[in-house]
Amino acid sequence: MRLPSLGVLAFAALAGHGALATECPGEGRWDQRSYRNARFAFGFDYPSFFVLDPGSVPPGGDSARFWTVDRRATAVVNAAENAPGRSLRDIMQDAEGDVVQNAGGEITYRRMRDNWFVISGYMVGRIFYRRTLLTRQDTVATLWLEFPREMRPCLDGAVTLMSLSFRER
């Protein structure tokens, strides 16, 4: 299953970078799978060419990592209770500072709504995409995707699927 690209997502703001040197993961048809974190009550859908790394899930179940078969692209989800009095704007400012000041990254897209925000751009020569959700239970849940720039055309539909489905469940 391939989803159409959504221009409103961060990747509309990122420039393409020529022809691909490698094949795209999930070339052709792929199935859609779902991940649900029962402890923190959030989840998302993802394409079958991303595979859950069972060793990445700690006993508390607060995070999980998904890889493409070639391990060039990764998706990580995590959640934690929000600190008392910390607003979504505070969380977004911390996230932006972490990318720009701590990792030397560049943010090319940002968007905030009532209970979520997105930032994306480039960091260490790779594209990153972060969507963070502040749940009704005051949990901070985050989806982080990262991959080489040349994989952008391959992963546009996957990022759209994962991002738009990332919510409380």
Salt bridges, closest charged atoms under 4 A:
ASP45 OD1 - ARG169 NH1 3.41
ASP53 OD2 - ARG65 NH1 3.73
ASP94 OD2 - ARG86 NH2 2.85
GLU96 OE2 - ARG110 NE 2.63
GLU146 OE2 - ARG126 NE 2.99
GLU150 OE2 - ARG72 NH2 2.59
GLU168 OE1 - ARG136 NH2 3.72
